[in-house]
């Protein structure tokens, strides 16, 4: 059709087609309505695709429910066109074999086939498919053929060049101007036709000459949208003025130019090369100068290459193939060796036993392979990994699992241990447990888990009865935590009362470089523990010691991903010195809708991770953007980009732990009373909410920081401050307990440990008076909410916590409640983060 119409299609209709009858996964109705589901509940159900609806939009699919057999139109659908999620159990019948044998011959759609005459001579060969429709082996084969025909074309070009030179020496004539029809037919020749030219081929003849499609006056196909550097125009041949024009000169020159174009040694850029090419950023910059208001992704996808986004998605998926892709891809040998090693490791650990299935009592869940290709920074393959996992989503509660709760270490504890490392000149160690979950065993009396044998190693009529907890089982995290607790207890450590993931023992502490090898060697007897260096690189955080002995924590890898997602990784992107404006961010329902140039929720998630670990300076601004994650507007996208510009300006900065010589705890808090009122619409119920912000420091190093809206409406500034004080105390008291526990282990003085600092605004002296009042007394202005304050007022009296009214310049909590000017922001950031 493209050759007949001389126009290139974008294949949009073809790209959205799907295989009739293929598995289709429909989003659960509750999630479609905006509701939530429990963590382990299925998010989608499988149906069967039966075409598109004629009564709705052309993208609405008709899906058959496999249980009720009813057909309904669905919008949130994921299609499995290759039937990769449907596995065959190996059972077959004579009728099924007969149907399968006839499918290929009778029920297939052919693109085109070679046609031969009665003598067996080739009379028609279909044009080659575009690269997007080819598999990776077919692309490599096509590139090899292209390289061979380029070599042959070079030889042909040399011959033609010599003939042209000889001809011009004999008769030099001035070329006449080309007619309009000639220009239209020749100046749009694209390098996309290079793969189709095969002069002097051994295996097949030239496609164009074989099919007689090329007319005497060739008409080139439509230009390919790929940006290709133009060749310099040929120098005109100067002829004497009185020489008559030769009628054959234009045709000969055009023919020679075509052959030169076909034989040119110019590598046709692939989609991946186009994405990585820096010129795409400058194309966007030039388009903006011409009035283009869209995004760079839209510009490349719609104007430079229509398959840009698809190619980027496919390039990312290539490093995480499924079983079918891994075993049929270019690295099938490496992935097979990785899978074989995984099975050998699991069998060596006695992870299962092979049994016969019993359909009456067994709940046999499916198994799945997870493959991963790790690369070096330059893109070369580094390591091939394979992980055999179980489908935990198919487990039934009360049959093959019971409890799933497993604690996770808190970053508060991690930061506290790092502060003690710097303060007491301790040395940290890091260990990696090999096949962590496989150390713990299943309770064979209660939990009987049966799993299908792994693909590639299946035995007919056999299943696996697990003895160890495989990855992706629901009870695996809890079982490993219980196993680790038992292993730690056996080597003389005790579980912390404040953090179940913290184990304390005097034998672990090594002062001034003195090591206790007994603990690690004893622990390795029950664990496959690989001892590493210090804690640098923990969870992607770079930790380096400064010349002064302080600890600096950075997370440049995540920060670069944020900048790339926002499109701010170019040198042309400007920077900001503060992450937020003084004006608060509102819902802005009447404002312009989002442009969608980046994934708003994905960027917010990465920023929340960064702000929660070591960037308290962006906690307020990120929390404001996170409030509108599911309904962002253009103003929200601009606010998020402002944070990105600030991170770009402070990319090489992080959190510096510079503990003072004393062990003390300080809490700085603030409340912004009805901070959105007057900016947001009065119809928005959140506009009257106040914001809580506080910072808890240990030895003048930040440990906990929070910035969030209060869940209840405060009637006065005093009440807003009291609510913030209550929230701060909920985080402060556990920190006091952990510090006290560690202080007893390290023989540190923990008397008079905590001192509380409260920031007061205007007439907020009432909050300070109320906090110091012994319960059940209260002030006249607080009688309607005083009962809610009794619990922390009692703890303040028990722990002998001191409350102070602080100066305006020392209110560190201000950075978590409002947008500040650059001078104030940098001053508070220096006191909190050390730079």
Secondary structure, DSSP 8 states (H G I E B T S, - for coil): -HHHHT-----HHHHT---TT-EEEEE-HHHHTT----TTS-SEEEEEEEEE-SSS-TT-EEEEETTT--EEEESSEEEETT-TT----S---HHHHHHHHHHHHHS---S---EE-TTS-EEE------GGGS-HHHHHHHHHHHHHHHHHHHHHHHHHHHHHHHHHHH---------HHHHHHHTT--GGGGGG--TT-SSS--HHHHHT-S-SS-------SS--------------TTS---TTHHHHHHHHHHHHHHT-------HHHHHH-THHHHHHHHHHHTT--S-HHHHIIIII-TTHHHHHHHHHHTTS--HHHHHHSTTHHHHHHHHHHHHHHHHHTT-EEEEE--TTT--EE-EEEEEEEEE-TTS-EEEEEEEEEE-GGG--BTTTB---------HHHHHHHHHHHHHTTB----EEETTGGGGSB--TTT---EEE--TTS--TTEEEEESB--BT-TTHHHHHHHHHHHHHHHTT-EE-SS-TT-EE-TTT--BTT---HHHHHHHHTTS-EEE-SSSTTGGG-EEEE-TTS-EEEE-HHHHHHHHHHHT--STT----SSSS-SS-----TTS-B---SS-HHHHHHHHHHHHHHT-GGGHHHHHHHHTTTTS-BHHHHHHHHHHHHHHHHTTT--EEE---SS--EEEEEEEETTTTBTTB-TT-GGGG--EEEEEEEETTEEEEEEEEE-SS--SSHHHHHHHHHHHHHHHHHHHHHHHHHHHHHTT---TT-EEEEE---TTTHHHHHHHHS-TT---GGGTTTGGGGHHHHHHHHHTT-EEEE--GGG-GGGGGTS---HHHHHHHHHHHH--
